[in-house]
């Protein structure tokens, strides 16, 4: 269907074609084994998430460190995938990374084309998210830290967690519940604001002074 121009004439461009195309953004959800990556993707995704979980068996004994998550019975062996619309015209495609050391070789493929990342942390095992923090810092990929609040976790403040992880003062640290859609959406919104702030700062610094 053709649309009307301001002078009353019909445009040859269909009205639907004149609407701005939605912006699709690739986001990674990373962190240690059993920290809640699959849970977060599943909680916020507006489509049925793609999951590649397999049962843990005795073959992983001595290979996967299950300390602190002894009740975990499954593990992601490839990735999780979900989608969420933050607002009209902005769609996030979420890729959850595997947490075990033996699957880290997949991170390079999963991170290709990503605009930013969420590093999920568990206060009972904060050191488990160091590899993800180092990975994104070394590649200059914007990220935030989402602290998944487990019932038996330690009640640290964001400032204490920032110090423990040796994060820059501009890297956001937010408390969250990976099971709750609203909480997960707040985490992703914080990440997008962080990415936009970095891009604005880069544009400002690259603008020559008159």
Buried (B, 14 or more C-beta within 10 A) or exposed (E): EEEEEEEEEEEEEEEEEEEEEEEEBBBBBBBBBBBBBBBBBBBBBEEEBBBBEEEBEEEBEEEBBBEBBEEEEEBBBBBBBBBBEBEEEEBBBBBBBBBBEEBBEBBEEBBEEBBBBBBBBBBBBBEBBBBBBEBBBEEEBBBBBBBBBBEEBEEBEBEBBBEBBEBEEEBBBBBBBBBBBEBBBBBBBBBBEBBEEBEEEEEEEEEEEE
